[in-house]
């Protein structure tokens, strides 16, 4: 694997002062309080049942998630087909087997049995439900969004083109720039690489982030599917303990029983790229009393080892010329003062400047061997709020890109990381959203599997 000359060669170096300021910002975000609930203005009522644009979630070869907001108790559905006028559409209701799902906030519909690398058209709808008791329930109205949206599933024949955002932390100015850039690039999918949240205590706050964002481009995910690798902040707060209420897991029948609790992991073939999603979880040890011992990140990370090993053996993943992995917290850092996340029992040691993990040595030990054996070329991470590139070494076949921060400042500028296969080369471009310029470019040749 070789990398092209940098457009700005010095961009891969972490200046000491810049790194310090970035980590101070990260420290501050560790203590970000939960925001108050989002409430309607006095006397304000909503006459519409469907109150948001649809959001495409969990991009995959044969399935797709669709979520949208509603103003009152409803049973939702999606009309989906391959004809632009939906003349061949089938109706798929919310919920899995046994019964449909009714909800007064967010409707989630999982479309399954789709064909790989195929364009589908869809429209969302909902039935208003009057529920008094289990045997006193009726549909009182129906509403369908008149707009027809579309998406294309993943697969070996799909266009190999992705974008990555991270550490958005509900900073709308940076988010708006990111979504404008993504709209211009028009990738096949977007990976949201964690810390979309701060500390979210109510579902209304989660809806504000994912379903009804407070910017003009509310249809940011209506025709462009997303994948999600949670960050440590996406686990914090009462609502975030059940993030699946707004960002669905895949249905149980789409995963093995062993992996039902691994609803955020993904292994997807997109053209010549295999993309792997892993969850580094909370950045503090389970033994740290700071969160009252309520996290179980250690067994969660360990459970992902068997999933990862199996995923990398799948034919469509193993045969891909390029393998790119994603997780929120970096798996490598050469700064000896950066806390590696395994300092028991409470993340505190005078050798390290911070009492939270700046990188995840435990995850590197757990997942690194499988990624090394598979010949992974690139790992894209986040968390540190400052863009950086770590080149591969003789002992580590993958390079690591750390995405930028959420503030529009010179040292912690936000990034959109773009990957696209051009000919027989994977080209990765880092877009600086502060300057609007390309910060760096890298190129990767097809992988050599079996490296140890």
KELOTI-726423 format. One record per residue (C-alpha): residue number from 1; residue in three letters; y, z, x. Coordinates in steps of 0.1 Angstrom, whole numbers, plus 5000, padded with zeros to 4 digits. Layout:
BEGIN
[pt NUM,'ALA',[Y,Z,X]]
...
This chain:
BEGIN
[pt 1,'UNK',[5000,5000,5000]]
[pt 2,'UNK',[5034,4990,5013]]
[pt 3,'UNK',[5069,4998,5000]]
[pt 4,'UNK',[5098,4974,5001]]
[pt 5,'UNK',[5130,4981,5020]]
[pt 6,'UNK',[5151,5004,4999]]
[pt 7,'UNK',[5182,4990,4983]]
[pt 8,'UNK',[5198,5023,4993]]
[pt 9,'UNK',[5176,5037,5020]]
[pt 10,'UNK',[5192,5071,5021]]
[pt 11,'UNK',[5185,5077,4984]]
[pt 12,'UNK',[5151,5091,4991]]
[pt 13,'UNK',[5164,5119,5013]]
[pt 14,'UNK',[5173,5152,4996]]
[pt 15,'UNK',[5206,5164,5010]]
[pt 16,'UNK',[5205,5202,5014]]
[pt 17,'UNK',[5237,5208,4994]]
[pt 18,'UNK',[5227,5185,4966]]
[pt 19,'UNK',[5192,5200,4964]]
[pt 20,'UNK',[5208,5235,4962]]
[pt 21,'UNK',[5231,5226,4933]]
[pt 22,'UNK',[5203,5208,4915]]
[pt 23,'UNK',[5180,5238,4917]]
[pt 24,'UNK',[5208,5261,4906]]
[pt 25,'UNK',[5211,5240,4875]]
[pt 26,'UNK',[5173,5242,4870]]
[pt 27,'UNK',[5176,5280,4874]]
[pt 28,'UNK',[5202,5281,4847]]
[pt 29,'UNK',[5180,5261,4824]]
[pt 30,'UNK',[5152,5286,4829]]
[pt 31,'UNK',[5173,5311,4809]]
[pt 32,'UNK',[5186,5286,4782]]
[pt 33,'UNK',[5187,5305,4749]]
[pt 34,'UNK',[5173,5290,4717]]
[pt 35,'UNK',[5200,5274,4696]]
[pt 36,'UNK',[5208,5284,4661]]
[pt 37,'UNK',[5191,5266,4632]]
[pt 38,'UNK',[5205,5233,4620]]
[pt 39,'UNK',[5218,5239,4585]]
[pt 40,'UNK',[5233,5216,4558]]
[pt 41,'UNK',[5269,5222,4550]]
[pt 42,'UNK',[5276,5243,4519]]
[pt 43,'UNK',[5271,5223,4488]]
[pt 44,'UNK',[5256,5194,4507]]
[pt 45,'UNK',[5225,5178,4491]]
[pt 46,'UNK',[5203,5150,4502]]
[pt 47,'UNK',[5195,5123,4476]]
[pt 48,'UNK',[5171,5104,4498]]
[pt 49,'UNK',[5135,5115,4504]]
[pt 50,'UNK',[5131,5096,4537]]
[pt 51,'UNK',[5159,5109,4560]]
[pt 52,'UNK',[5151,5094,4594]]
[pt 53,'UNK',[5141,5062,4612]]
[pt 54,'UNK',[5104,5061,4620]]
[pt 55,'UNK',[5092,5072,4655]]
[pt 56,'UNK',[5062,5056,4672]]
[pt 57,'UNK',[5041,5082,4690]]
[pt 58,'UNK',[5011,5082,4713]]
[pt 59,'UNK',[5009,5046,4723]]
[pt 60,'UNK',[4972,5035,4727]]
[pt 61,'UNK',[4949,5005,4726]]
[pt 62,'UNK',[4935,5010,4691]]
[pt 63,'UNK',[4957,5036,4675]]
[pt 64,'UNK',[4994,5044,4669]]
[pt 65,'UNK',[5013,5074,4655]]
[pt 66,'UNK',[5042,5071,4631]]
[pt 67,'UNK',[5064,5101,4623]]
[pt 68,'UNK',[5095,5103,4601]]
[pt 69,'UNK',[5116,5130,4584]]
[pt 70,'UNK',[5117,5139,4547]]
[pt 71,'UNK',[5141,5160,4527]]
[pt 72,'UNK',[5116,5177,4505]]
[pt 73,'UNK',[5078,5182,4499]]
[pt 74,'UNK',[5062,5148,4502]]
[pt 75,'UNK',[5030,5129,4510]]
[pt 76,'UNK',[5038,5100,4533]]
[pt 77,'UNK',[5022,5067,4542]]
[pt 78,'UNK',[5025,5036,4563]]
[pt 79,'UNK',[5020,5000,4552]]
[pt 80,'UNK',[5007,4981,4582]]
[pt 81,'UNK',[4995,4946,4588]]
[pt 82,'UNK',[4997,4916,4612]]
[pt 83,'UNK',[5019,4894,4590]]
[pt 84,'UNK',[5056,4898,4593]]
[pt 85,'UNK',[5061,4900,4555]]
[pt 86,'UNK',[5033,4926,4552]]
[pt 87,'UNK',[5014,4904,4529]]
[pt 88,'UNK',[4981,4916,4545]]
[pt 89,'UNK',[4992,4952,4547]]
[pt 90,'UNK',[4969,4982,4542]]
[pt 91,'UNK',[4982,5016,4532]]
[pt 92,'UNK',[4974,5045,4555]]
[pt 93,'UNK',[4983,5080,4542]]
[pt 94,'UNK',[4993,5110,4563]]
[pt 95,'UNK',[4966,5134,4574]]
[pt 96,'UNK',[4931,5129,4588]]
[pt 97,'UNK',[4898,5132,4570]]
[pt 98,'UNK',[4892,5154,4539]]
[pt 99,'UNK',[4927,5154,4524]]
[pt 100,'UNK',[4961,5140,4529]]
[pt 101,'UNK',[4989,5160,4545]]
[pt 102,'UNK',[5020,5171,4525]]
[pt 103,'UNK',[5051,5184,4543]]
[pt 104,'UNK',[5087,5191,4535]]
[pt 105,'UNK',[5100,5183,4570]]
[pt 106,'UNK',[5081,5157,4589]]
[pt 107,'UNK',[5055,5131,4578]]
[pt 108,'UNK',[5029,5121,4605]]
[pt 109,'UNK',[5006,5091,4600]]
[pt 110,'UNK',[4980,5082,4625]]
[pt 111,'UNK',[4970,5045,4624]]
[pt 112,'UNK',[4935,5040,4638]]
[pt 113,'UNK',[4911,5010,4641]]
[pt 114,'UNK',[4938,4987,4654]]
[pt 115,'UNK',[4931,4958,4678]]
[pt 116,'UNK',[4942,4960,4714]]
[pt 117,'UNK',[4973,4941,4726]]
[pt 118,'UNK',[4981,4931,4691]]
[pt 119,'UNK',[5015,4930,4673]]
[pt 120,'UNK',[5016,4948,4640]]
[pt 121,'UNK',[5043,4951,4614]]
[pt 122,'UNK',[5049,4983,4593]]
[pt 123,'UNK',[5070,5000,4567]]
[pt 124,'UNK',[5071,5037,4559]]
[pt 125,'UNK',[5070,5053,4524]]
[pt 126,'UNK',[5067,5087,4508]]
[pt 127,'UNK',[5058,5102,4474]]
[pt 128,'UNK',[5078,5132,4463]]
[pt 129,'UNK',[5055,5161,4454]]
[pt 130,'UNK',[5061,5188,4428]]
[pt 131,'UNK',[5037,5216,4438]]
[pt 132,'UNK',[5034,5248,4418]]
[pt 133,'UNK',[4998,5257,4425]]
[pt 134,'UNK',[4965,5240,4437]]
[pt 135,'UNK',[4958,5228,4402]]
[pt 136,'UNK',[4995,5223,4392]]
[pt 137,'UNK',[5007,5194,4414]]
[pt 138,'UNK',[5021,5160,4406]]
[pt 139,'UNK',[5039,5131,4421]]
[pt 140,'UNK',[5075,5129,4408]]
[pt 141,'UNK',[5088,5099,4426]]
[pt 142,'UNK',[5084,5073,4454]]
[pt 143,'UNK',[5106,5060,4481]]
[pt 144,'UNK',[5099,5032,4506]]
[pt 145,'UNK',[5122,5023,4535]]
[pt 146,'UNK',[5130,4986,4529]]
[pt 147,'UNK',[5131,4978,4567]]
[pt 148,'UNK',[5101,4963,4584]]
[pt 149,'UNK',[5095,4975,4620]]
[pt 150,'UNK',[5069,4963,4645]]
[pt 151,'UNK',[5049,4975,4675]]
[pt 152,'UNK',[5023,4961,4699]]
[pt 153,'UNK',[4993,4981,4709]]
[pt 154,'UNK',[4982,4988,4745]]
[pt 155,'UNK',[4953,4970,4761]]
[pt 156,'UNK',[4942,4949,4790]]
[pt 157,'UNK',[4961,4919,4777]]
[pt 158,'UNK',[4993,4939,4769]]
[pt 159,'UNK',[5025,4934,4789]]
[pt 160,'UNK',[5024,4958,4819]]
[pt 161,'UNK',[5059,4972,4817]]
[pt 162,'UNK',[5069,5009,4812]]
[pt 163,'UNK',[5099,5032,4815]]
[pt 164,'UNK',[5101,5069,4822]]
[pt 165,'UNK',[5127,5095,4812]]
[pt 166,'UNK',[5126,5132,4819]]
[pt 167,'UNK',[5145,5165,4817]]
[pt 168,'UNK',[5168,5154,4790]]
[pt 169,'UNK',[5173,5190,4777]]
[pt 170,'UNK',[5192,5179,4746]]
[pt 171,'UNK',[5221,5165,4767]]
[pt 172,'UNK',[5232,5137,4743]]
[pt 173,'UNK',[5255,5119,4767]]
[pt 174,'UNK',[5227,5114,4792]]
[pt 175,'UNK',[5201,5106,4765]]
[pt 176,'UNK',[5223,5079,4750]]
[pt 177,'UNK',[5227,5062,4784]]
[pt 178,'UNK',[5189,5064,4789]]
[pt 179,'UNK',[5181,5049,4755]]
[pt 180,'UNK',[5207,5021,4760]]
[pt 181,'UNK',[5192,5013,4793]]
[pt 182,'UNK',[5157,5013,4779]]
[pt 183,'UNK',[5167,4991,4750]]
[pt 184,'UNK',[5181,4966,4775]]
[pt 185,'UNK',[5149,4967,4796]]
[pt 186,'UNK',[5126,4964,4766]]
[pt 187,'UNK',[5094,4978,4780]]
[pt 188,'UNK',[5060,4980,4763]]
[pt 189,'UNK',[5062,5018,4761]]
[pt 190,'UNK',[5082,5048,4773]]
[pt 191,'UNK',[5068,5080,4789]]
[pt 192,'UNK',[5090,5110,4781]]
[pt 193,'UNK',[5080,5132,4811]]
[pt 194,'UNK',[5088,5166,4799]]
[pt 195,'UNK',[5116,5191,4791]]
[pt 196,'UNK',[5129,5173,4761]]
[pt 197,'UNK',[5136,5208,4748]]
[pt 198,'UNK',[5153,5239,4760]]
[pt 199,'UNK',[5139,5268,4740]]
[pt 200,'UNK',[5134,5258,4704]]
[pt 201,'UNK',[5128,5284,4677]]
[pt 202,'UNK',[5128,5263,4646]]
[pt 203,'UNK',[5113,5230,4635]]
[pt 204,'UNK',[5148,5219,4625]]
[pt 205,'UNK',[5158,5220,4662]]
[pt 206,'UNK',[5127,5200,4671]]
[pt 207,'UNK',[5136,5174,4644]]
[pt 208,'UNK',[5171,5172,4659]]
[pt 209,'UNK',[5156,5162,4693]]
[pt 210,'UNK',[5128,5138,4684]]
[pt 211,'UNK',[5131,5126,4648]]
[pt 212,'UNK',[5168,5127,4640]]
[pt 213,'UNK',[5187,5126,4673]]
[pt 214,'UNK',[5224,5131,4672]]
[pt 215,'UNK',[5234,5097,4686]]
[pt 216,'UNK',[5240,5063,4672]]
[pt 217,'UNK',[5207,5048,4683]]
[pt 218,'UNK',[5185,5068,4659]]
[pt 219,'UNK',[5159,5040,4658]]
[pt 220,'UNK',[5152,5044,4695]]
[pt 221,'UNK',[5114,5047,4689]]
[pt 222,'UNK',[5110,5026,4657]]
[pt 223,'UNK',[5098,4995,4675]]
[pt 224,'UNK',[5091,5009,4709]]
[pt 225,'UNK',[5063,5034,4712]]
[pt 226,'UNK',[5064,5066,4733]]
[pt 227,'UNK',[5040,5088,4752]]
[pt 228,'UNK',[5048,5125,4760]]
[pt 229,'UNK',[5040,5147,4790]]
[pt 230,'UNK',[5052,5182,4781]]
[pt 231,'UNK',[5074,5202,4804]]
[pt 232,'UNK',[5075,5239,4808]]
[pt 233,'UNK',[5105,5241,4784]]
[pt 234,'UNK',[5085,5222,4757]]
[pt 235,'UNK',[5062,5253,4755]]
[pt 236,'UNK',[5090,5278,4750]]
[pt 237,'UNK',[5102,5292,4716]]
[pt 238,'UNK',[5083,5298,4684]]
[pt 239,'UNK',[5086,5263,4672]]
[pt 240,'UNK',[5076,5248,4705]]
[pt 241,'UNK',[5044,5268,4704]]
[pt 242,'UNK',[5035,5242,4677]]
[pt 243,'UNK',[5052,5211,4690]]
[pt 244,'UNK',[5025,5191,4672]]
[pt 245,'UNK',[5045,5197,4640]]
[pt 246,'UNK',[5069,5170,4651]]
[pt 247,'UNK',[5050,5152,4679]]
[pt 248,'UNK',[5014,5147,4668]]
[pt 249,'UNK',[4982,5152,4687]]
[pt 250,'UNK',[4957,5124,4683]]
[pt 251,'UNK',[4933,5132,4655]]
[pt 252,'UNK',[4901,5152,4664]]
[pt 253,'UNK',[4879,5122,4657]]
[pt 254,'UNK',[4898,5103,4685]]
[pt 255,'UNK',[4887,5128,4711]]
[pt 256,'UNK',[4855,5145,4722]]
[pt 257,'UNK',[4850,5180,4709]]
[pt 258,'UNK',[4853,5193,4745]]
[pt 259,'UNK',[4889,5179,4747]]
[pt 260,'UNK',[4903,5188,4713]]
[pt 261,'UNK',[4928,5212,4729]]
[pt 262,'UNK',[4939,5184,4753]]
[pt 263,'UNK',[4960,5166,4727]]
[pt 264,'UNK',[4988,5157,4752]]
[pt 265,'UNK',[4966,5141,4778]]
[pt 266,'UNK',[4964,5103,4778]]
[pt 267,'UNK',[4946,5075,4796]]
[pt 268,'UNK',[4959,5041,4785]]
[pt 269,'UNK',[4954,5006,4798]]
[pt 270,'UNK',[4986,4985,4797]]
[pt 271,'UNK',[4980,4951,4812]]
[pt 272,'UNK',[4972,4955,4849]]
[pt 273,'UNK',[4983,4992,4848]]
[pt 274,'UNK',[4962,5023,4839]]
[pt 275,'UNK',[4985,5051,4830]]
[pt 276,'UNK',[4973,5087,4831]]
[pt 277,'UNK',[4992,5117,4815]]
[pt 278,'UNK',[4986,5153,4826]]
[pt 279,'UNK',[5002,5186,4814]]
[pt 280,'UNK',[5013,5210,4842]]
[pt 281,'UNK',[5022,5236,4815]]
[pt 282,'UNK',[5044,5267,4821]]
[pt 283,'UNK',[5060,5270,4855]]
[pt 284,'UNK',[5052,5307,4858]]
[pt 285,'UNK',[5019,5323,4863]]
[pt 286,'UNK',[5000,5337,4833]]
[pt 287,'UNK',[5000,5371,4851]]
[pt 288,'UNK',[5038,5371,4852]]
[pt 289,'UNK',[5051,5397,4826]]
[pt 290,'UNK',[5082,5377,4820]]
[pt 291,'UNK',[5066,5361,4789]]
[pt 292,'UNK',[5046,5391,4779]]
[pt 293,'UNK',[5013,5375,4792]]
[pt 294,'UNK',[5013,5351,4762]]
[pt 295,'UNK',[5006,5319,4782]]
[pt 296,'UNK',[4972,5306,4791]]
[pt 297,'UNK',[4982,5278,4815]]
[pt 298,'UNK',[4955,5284,4841]]
[pt 299,'UNK',[4925,5276,4820]]
[pt 300,'UNK',[4944,5248,4804]]
[pt 301,'UNK',[4950,5231,4837]]
[pt 302,'UNK',[4913,5237,4847]]
[pt 303,'UNK',[4901,5221,4815]]
[pt 304,'UNK',[4920,5189,4823]]
[pt 305,'UNK',[4899,5184,4855]]
[pt 306,'UNK',[4868,5172,4835]]
[pt 307,'UNK',[4889,5152,4812]]
[pt 308,'UNK',[4906,5134,4841]]
[pt 309,'UNK',[4874,5127,4859]]
[pt 310,'UNK',[4859,5112,4828]]
[pt 311,'UNK',[4891,5092,4820]]
[pt 312,'UNK',[4892,5077,4855]]
[pt 313,'UNK',[4856,5064,4850]]
[pt 314,'UNK',[4863,5046,4818]]
[pt 315,'UNK',[4858,5009,4823]]
[pt 316,'UNK',[4893,4998,4812]]
[pt 317,'UNK',[4909,5025,4835]]
[pt 318,'UNK',[4886,5020,4865]]
[pt 319,'UNK',[4891,4982,4865]]
[pt 320,'UNK',[4929,4983,4864]]
[pt 321,'UNK',[4945,4970,4896]]
[pt 322,'UNK',[4972,4997,4894]]
[pt 323,'UNK',[4969,5034,4886]]
[pt 324,'UNK',[5000,5054,4878]]
[pt 325,'UNK',[4998,5091,4868]]
[pt 326,'UNK',[5025,5112,4851]]
[pt 327,'UNK',[5031,5150,4849]]
[pt 328,'UNK',[5062,5171,4846]]
[pt 329,'UNK',[5061,5195,4876]]
[pt 330,'UNK',[5057,5178,4910]]
[pt 331,'UNK',[5023,5181,4928]]
[pt 332,'UNK',[5038,5178,4963]]
[pt 333,'UNK',[5069,5193,4980]]
[pt 334,'UNK',[5075,5195,5018]]
[pt 335,'UNK',[5103,5221,5015]]
[pt 336,'UNK',[5087,5254,5027]]
[pt 337,'UNK',[5112,5274,5006]]
[pt 338,'UNK',[5101,5259,4974]]
[pt 339,'UNK',[5078,5281,4953]]
[pt 340,'UNK',[5044,5264,4949]]
[pt 341,'UNK',[5036,5281,4916]]
[pt 342,'UNK',[5006,5302,4928]]
[pt 343,'UNK',[5023,5333,4941]]
[pt 344,'UNK',[5004,5361,4923]]
[pt 345,'UNK',[5009,5381,4903]]
[pt 346,'UNK',[5045,5374,4893]]
[pt 347,'UNK',[5058,5344,4913]]
[pt 348,'UNK',[5079,5365,4937]]
[pt 349,'UNK',[5078,5363,4974]]
[pt 350,'UNK',[5106,5366,5000]]
[pt 351,'UNK',[5096,5333,5015]]
[pt 352,'UNK',[5107,5314,4984]]
[pt 353,'UNK',[5142,5310,4969]]
[pt 354,'UNK',[5130,5309,4933]]
[pt 355,'UNK',[5108,5329,4910]]
[pt 356,'UNK',[5094,5299,4892]]
[pt 357,'UNK',[5073,5270,4904]]
[pt 358,'UNK',[5093,5242,4920]]
[pt 359,'UNK',[5060,5223,4924]]
[pt 360,'UNK',[5024,5229,4914]]
[pt 361,'UNK',[5000,5235,4943]]
[pt 362,'UNK',[4973,5246,4918]]
[pt 363,'UNK',[4974,5214,4899]]
[pt 364,'UNK',[4974,5194,4932]]
[pt 365,'UNK',[4942,5211,4942]]
[pt 366,'UNK',[4926,5207,4908]]
[pt 367,'UNK',[4936,5171,4900]]
[pt 368,'UNK',[4944,5156,4935]]
[pt 369,'UNK',[4908,5149,4945]]
[pt 370,'UNK',[4901,5128,4914]]
[pt 371,'UNK',[4934,5109,4918]]
[pt 372,'UNK',[4927,5104,4955]]
[pt 373,'UNK',[4891,5091,4949]]
[pt 374,'UNK',[4904,5067,4922]]
[pt 375,'UNK',[4931,5053,4946]]
[pt 376,'UNK',[4961,5064,4925]]
[pt 377,'UNK',[4991,5046,4939]]
[pt 378,'UNK',[5020,5065,4923]]
[pt 379,'UNK',[5026,5099,4906]]
[pt 380,'UNK',[5058,5101,4886]]
[pt 381,'UNK',[5071,5137,4880]]
[pt 382,'UNK',[5102,5156,4871]]
[pt 383,'UNK',[5113,5193,4868]]
[pt 384,'UNK',[5135,5196,4899]]
[pt 385,'UNK',[5165,5178,4884]]
[pt 386,'UNK',[5171,5157,4915]]
[pt 387,'UNK',[5157,5122,4922]]
[pt 388,'UNK',[5135,5120,4952]]
[pt 389,'UNK',[5107,5098,4966]]
[pt 390,'UNK',[5078,5112,4987]]
[pt 391,'UNK',[5059,5084,5005]]
[pt 392,'UNK',[5021,5085,5007]]
[pt 393,'UNK',[5005,5100,5038]]
[pt 394,'UNK',[4972,5096,5056]]
[pt 395,'UNK',[4958,5124,5035]]
[pt 396,'UNK',[4974,5115,5002]]
[pt 397,'UNK',[4972,5079,4989]]
[pt 398,'UNK',[4998,5083,4961]]
[pt 399,'UNK',[5035,5083,4965]]
[pt 400,'UNK',[5056,5106,4943]]
[pt 401,'UNK',[5088,5099,4925]]
[pt 402,'UNK',[5107,5129,4911]]
[pt 403,'UNK',[5130,5119,4883]]
[pt 404,'UNK',[5167,5129,4881]]
[pt 405,'UNK',[5185,5157,4862]]
[pt 406,'UNK',[5202,5158,4828]]
[pt 407,'UNK',[5238,5161,4839]]
[pt 408,'UNK',[5262,5132,4847]]
[pt 409,'UNK',[5270,5144,4882]]
[pt 410,'UNK',[5265,5129,4916]]
[pt 411,'UNK',[5238,5153,4927]]
[pt 412,'UNK',[5218,5156,4895]]
[pt 413,'UNK',[5223,5123,4878]]
[pt 414,'UNK',[5197,5112,4851]]
[pt 415,'UNK',[5174,5083,4858]]
[pt 416,'UNK',[5153,5057,4840]]
[pt 417,'UNK',[5123,5048,4861]]
[pt 418,'UNK',[5109,5014,4854]]
[pt 419,'UNK',[5075,5000,4863]]
[pt 420,'UNK',[5065,4963,4858]]
[pt 421,'UNK',[5037,4941,4872]]
[pt 422,'UNK',[5052,4909,4886]]
[pt 423,'UNK',[5025,4886,4898]]
[pt 424,'UNK',[5000,4907,4918]]
[pt 425,'UNK',[5026,4934,4926]]
[pt 426,'UNK',[5037,4966,4908]]
[pt 427,'UNK',[5075,4968,4911]]
[pt 428,'UNK',[5091,5002,4904]]
[pt 429,'UNK',[5128,5004,4899]]
[pt 430,'UNK',[5148,5036,4898]]
[pt 431,'UNK',[5180,5032,4876]]
[pt 432,'UNK',[5209,5056,4883]]
[pt 433,'UNK',[5224,5063,4848]]
[pt 434,'UNK',[5256,5078,4863]]
[pt 435,'UNK',[5266,5047,4883]]
[pt 436,'UNK',[5247,5022,4862]]
[pt 437,'UNK',[5232,5008,4894]]
[pt 438,'UNK',[5197,5004,4908]]
[pt 439,'UNK',[5191,5034,4931]]
[pt 440,'UNK',[5158,5023,4947]]
[pt 441,'UNK',[5130,4998,4944]]
[pt 442,'UNK',[5094,5001,4955]]
[pt 443,'UNK',[5065,4978,4955]]
[pt 444,'UNK',[5028,4985,4953]]
[pt 445,'UNK',[4998,4963,4959]]
[pt 446,'UNK',[4965,4965,4939]]
[pt 447,'UNK',[4947,4998,4947]]
[pt 448,'UNK',[4918,5003,4970]]
[pt 449,'UNK',[4894,5026,4951]]
[pt 450,'UNK',[4871,5051,4967]]
[pt 451,'UNK',[4896,5066,4991]]
[pt 452,'UNK',[4889,5102,5001]]
